[in-house]
């Protein structure tokens, strides 16, 4: 039979032990990962070739209320 004092100690420390195990597992899972850095500015994909570039390097072409962005190489072809 378990005494009341032992029962209180087991269930008193169980949340701390389980929390520490969860923290340790989470730390071990993410310790080797590197953070993915988001681009500072918004980029646009060329509607023709798919090449990505910042807004200053792309040329917009409006048609029927929509705007398509083209790189300089593809904009000269259209």
C-alpha positions in Angstrom: 0.0 0.0 0.0 1.3 3.5 -0.9 1.4 6.0 1.9 -0.4 9.3 1.5 3.0 11.2 1.6 4.5 9.1 -1.2 1.3 9.5 -3.2 1.5 13.3 -2.8 5.2 13.4 -3.8 4.7 11.3 -6.9 1.7 13.4 -8.2 3.3 16.6 -7.0 6.5 16.2 -9.1 4.9 14.4 -12.1 3.9 17.6 -13.9 7.4 19.0 -13.5 9.0 15.8 -14.8 6.6 15.5 -17.8 7.1 19.2 -18.6 10.9 18.8 -18.5 10.7 15.7 -20.8 8.5 17.6 -23.3 10.9 20.5 -23.2 13.9 18.3 -23.7 12.3 16.4 -26.6 11.3 19.7 -28.3 14.8 21.1 -27.9 16.4 18.0 -29.3 14.1 18.1 -32.3 14.8 21.8 -33.3 18.4 22.3 -32.2 19.9 21.6 -35.7 17.4 23.6 -37.7 18.2 26.9 -39.1 15.7 29.7 -39.4 14.4 30.5 -42.8 14.8 34.2 -43.5 11.9 35.8 -45.4 12.8 38.2 -48.2 12.7 41.9 -47.2 10.8 43.1 -50.2 8.0 41.7 -52.2 9.1 39.7 -55.3 7.2 39.1 -58.5 7.4 36.2 -60.9 7.7 36.8 -64.6 4.4 35.8 -66.3 6.4 34.3 -69.2 9.5 32.5 -67.9 8.8 32.5 -64.1 12.0 34.3 -63.2 11.6 36.1 -59.8 12.7 39.7 -59.3 12.0 42.7 -57.1 9.4 45.2 -58.3 12.0 47.7 -59.6 13.4 45.0 -62.0 10.1 43.9 -63.4 7.9 45.6 -66.0 4.1 45.6 -65.5 1.7 45.1 -68.4 -2.0 45.8 -67.7 -4.7 43.9 -69.6 -8.4 43.7 -68.9 -8.0 45.1 -65.3 -5.2 42.6 -64.4 -1.5 43.3 -64.1 1.1 40.8 -65.3 4.8 41.3 -64.4 7.5 40.5 -66.9 11.3 40.5 -66.5 13.2 42.9 -68.8 14.2 40.0 -71.2 10.6 38.8 -71.7 9.1 42.3 -71.7 11.1 43.2 -74.8 9.7 40.1 -76.5 6.1 41.0 -75.9 
